[in-house]
Structure formats: structure tokens, C-alpha cells
Amino acid sequence: VNIMQKKLIMVGSAGTLSTIPLLRLLVEKVAEGGGQLDLTNKDVQSIPELRNSQLNVQ
């Protein structure tokens, strides 16, 4: 049996995303399942593809 799997990657502030009720539910479910990854600005700087991205704008 071949089952296709899809993944969703969201980048943003969990606090900001949670201001939208539907996204708050999604953020909570993802966190419950251990699927939330918290990155610091230092972490972002260590990834060459993200170094000059909009993620660094504060």
C-alpha cells in the first residue's frame, strides 16, 4: 500500500499566528503533537538559505 503524505511548514510567531482563532487551534494541535520547532535569531543566522531572508527583519 502506497500512502501519500503531505507536510505543512509554517514560519512565524506562534503568538501572532494565534491571534487568528483557526490558526490558534492549528498551533495548539501542532504543539501538542511535538511538531513545533522554536528557532532563535542565532539559529536562523546559522542556516545559509535563511541568513538574508525576511525572517531577520524585526
C-alpha positions as CSV (number, residue, x, y, z in Angstrom):
1,V,0.0,0.0,0.0
2,N,1.4,3.3,-1.1
3,I,0.1,6.2,1.0
4,M,1.0,9.8,0.0
5,Q,1.9,12.1,2.9
6,K,1.8,15.8,2.8
7,K,3.5,18.2,5.2
8,L,2.8,21.8,6.1
9,I,5.6,24.1,7.2
10,M,4.6,27.4,8.8
11,V,7.1,30.1,9.7
12,G,6.1,32.8,12.1
13,S,5.4,33.8,15.6
14,A,3.2,31.4,17.4
15,G,1.8,34.3,19.4
16,T,1.0,36.3,16.3
17,L,-0.5,33.3,14.4
18,S,-2.6,32.5,17.5
19,T,-4.5,35.8,17.2
20,I,-6.5,34.2,14.4
21,P,-8.8,31.6,16.0
22,L,-8.4,28.9,13.3
23,L,-4.6,29.3,13.3
24,R,-4.6,29.2,17.2
25,L,-6.2,25.8,17.0
26,L,-3.7,24.6,14.5
27,V,-0.8,26.0,16.5
28,E,-2.1,24.2,19.7
29,K,-2.5,20.9,17.9
30,V,0.9,21.0,16.4
31,A,2.5,21.9,19.7
32,E,0.6,19.0,21.4
33,G,2.0,16.6,18.9
34,G,5.5,17.9,19.4
35,G,5.7,19.3,15.9
36,Q,6.6,22.9,16.9
37,L,10.2,24.0,16.4
38,D,11.3,27.2,18.1
39,L,14.2,29.0,16.4
40,T,16.2,31.9,17.8
41,N,17.6,34.6,15.6
42,K,21.0,32.9,16.1
43,D,19.6,29.6,14.7
44,V,18.3,31.5,11.7
45,Q,21.7,33.1,11.1
46,S,23.3,29.6,11.1
47,I,21.2,28.5,8.1
48,P,22.7,30.0,4.9
49,E,19.5,29.9,3.0
50,L,17.7,32.0,5.7
51,R,20.6,34.4,6.5
52,N,19.4,37.2,4.2
53,S,15.7,36.4,4.4
54,Q,12.8,38.4,5.7
55,L,13.0,36.3,8.9
56,N,15.7,38.5,10.1
57,V,13.6,41.7,9.9
58,Q,12.4,42.8,13.3
